[in-house]
Amino acid sequence: MSTATQNLTAAHAEVKAEIARTDTKTALLLAFVGAVLAGAWTVARDLPMNAPAYLAGGLGMTLLIGAAGLLLRSARPNLRGRHGFPLWATLTPEQITNTAASRNLAADIAGLSRLAVAKFTCLRRAVDLTCAGGALLILAAVFALGGAA
C-alpha cells in the first residue's frame, strides 16, 4: 500500500471518528438541555416570579429550546448522501462491486468531511445557545429571589 493510500485511509477513518464524536456529544448535550429545561420549569413554579424574572426566564427557556432544535438537527440522519451506506443502499450488488473496485477515497473523505462540519456547526451553535440560556435562567432566579425590584 502506497503512502498516499495509507494517508487517505487514515484521513477517512479520522473523519468517520469525528462524526461519531459529534453524535456522542450531541446526545449528551441533548440530555443535558432536556434536564435543564425540566429543572428550570420545576424550580420556577416554586419561586415568587416578578416581571424581570419572567422575561429573563422566558428568554432563557426559548434559547434552550432553540439549542434542542439545533441538536436534533445535528442528530438527524442524512440519507440523501452519496457516501457510505446511503450510497450502497441505492445500488445493485453488481454496482456495489464496481463502485467498491473504483472507489475514490478522496471524494468520500470530502463528502464525509462536509457532513462532519455541518454537524459540528450545529453542535457549536447549540452550545452557545445553551450557555446563554443557562445564564439567563440564573439571572431569572436572581431576579425572582429579590435581586431586582
N, C-alpha and C positions, 0 to 999 in steps of 0.2 A: 504494500500500500504506500503510495507516494505521500510526501509531507503535506501537499495541498489537500489530498483526500483526508488525511488524518486531521488537518486543521478544520476542514469543512464538517467532518463528523463530530469533532469536539464542539464546534460552534452550534451545530444542530442540537446536540444534547444540552448545551448551555441554555439555548432559547427555550427548549421544552421544560427545563428545570425552572426557569424564570416564570413561565406560565403557571406551573404547578405551585410555585411560591406565592404568586399573586392570588390564585384561587384559595389557598390556605389562609392568607392574610384577609381576604375578602370575607370568608366565612367567619373568622374570629371577630372581625370588626362589626359584621352584621349582628352577631350575637351580642356584642358589647352595646351597640347602639340600641338594640331592642331592650336590653336590660336597663339602660339609662332612661329610655322613654317610659318604660313601665314604672321604674323607681320614681322618676320625677312626677309622674301622674299621681302615684300613690301619696307621695310626700305633699304635693301641692294641695290635695284635698284636706289636709290637716293643718295647713298654715293659714294665718289671717292675711288674706291677699288684699293688696291695695292696687291702685291703677298702675304705678310703675312696675310692680311685681307681675301683674297680668301682662303688661306689654313686653317686658324682658323675657318672661317665661314663655309667652306665646311665640316670640321670635326664636327663642332657643329651641322650642319644640319643632317649629317649622324648619329650622336648619337641620335638625336631627332627622326629620322625615325626608328632607332632601338628600341627606347623606345616605339614608337607607335606600332611596331610589337609585342613587349612583352605584351603590354596592350591588344592588340587584342587577343593574345593567352590566356591571363588570362580570358578574357570575353567569349571565345569560349565555348559553352556548351559541357559537357562530356556526351554523350548519350550512351556510352558503359558501364556505371557504373552499379553495381549490388546493388545500394542503392537508395532509393527514387523513384521518378516517372519513371526513366529509367527501373527499375526492374518491376514495376507494369505494364508498357506498354508491357512487354513480356509475361505476364501471362494471363491465362483464369480466368474468375470470380471465379471458384472453387479454382484455385491455389492461387488467391489473398486471399481468405478467409483462406485457410490453412496456407499460409505464414504469414498472419497477426496474426493468432492464435499462431503460434510458433515463432514469431519474436524474433530475437536475437538482442536486442538493442545495446549491446556492440559491436557487429560486424558492425552494422550500424554506430555507433559513430566512430569506427576505419576507416571505408571506407570514411566517410564524412570528417574526420579529415585529411586524406591523400589528399583529394581534396582541402581542405582549405589551407593546407601547400603549395601545388603546386601553387595555385592562389596567395598566399602571396609572394612566392618566385619570381614569375614573376613580381608582383607589386613592390617589393623591388628593383629588378634589374632595372626596368623601372624608378623608382625614381632616382636611382644612375645615370643612363644614362641621364635623364632629367637635373639633376644638372650639370653634366659635360658638356653636350651640351649647356646649358644656359651660363655657364662660358666661353666657347669657343666663343659663339656669342657675348658676352660682350667684350671679348678680340679682336675679329674681328672688332667691332665698334671702339674700341680704336685705333687699327692699321689704320683703314680707316680714322679716324679723325686726324691723324698725330702723333699718339703715337709711331710709328715705321717708320723708314725711310729705 
